[in-house]
Amino acid sequence: MSDTRRIPADMLLLAQRRRGAAPVPASPLAAAPAETDEFLDDALITQTSGAPDVAPPAFVLYRPLGQVSLAAQHWSSTVDHEALQTAIVCCPTGRPATRPFEQSLVAVVPLSLSAPPEGVPTLHVTLSADDVAAVEQGMRRTSRAVGLRLVRAAALPTGIAGAEPASTGLATAALSAYRTAALIHAWNAALGASAAADLERERDAAAVNLLSTLRGLLGEA
């Protein structure tokens, strides 16, 4: 069996930005410290041409839509990403916190669930063991505040279950796009790179689309 480790998509996207698939001026990761190169290289070198093993998910996190409200998120030129992410971030169900990622979730998730929700529309995200390991490695290389931003971004939902099919498709696209943008932004900070205007713009644009989509779904438009 192959021992290939799956690299989280946000890490691959950030690595591609840094390596420069096409010439770009002033790469946002150009000024990152030397260990940034080593961290990305260590992660990417594990990829091989063989098919990776399919491992069971490490965590499935949930957030019932009935516990989500965006009423406090005002329409403005500036998106409050911390407030938005706190409003929709998903949480674990029942299992005791043993790993650093799980223990850090307590600081960023405003609630807990005793069991997976059933019969109600629910935001959710599945994290593999590699996803969690990558975030934990990132946490060890940065400050607690930046590490918690990374944990919160990783726990953002990628889809919704139990809603109308038409709503599910729109929400899934908006949720996935925002989570990707938020994770890339968080990884950029965790790896010690300077702030990048393009990452800010992409995260803001994804947030505006998500707010519009979820408000319609929640009846808060």
Protein Blocks (a to p, Z undefined) as FASTA:
>chain_A
ZZbdcddfklmmmmmmmnopaacehifklmpcfklmmmmmmmmmmpcfbdcdddddfbdc
dddfklgcfklmccdfbdcfklmmmmmoccdehiacfbfklmmmmmmmcbdcfbdcehia
cddddddfklmmmmmmmmmmmcfklmmmmmmmmmpcfbdehiafklmmmmmmmmmmmmmm
mmmmmmmmmnopacdfklmmmmmmmmmmmmmmmmmmnopZZ
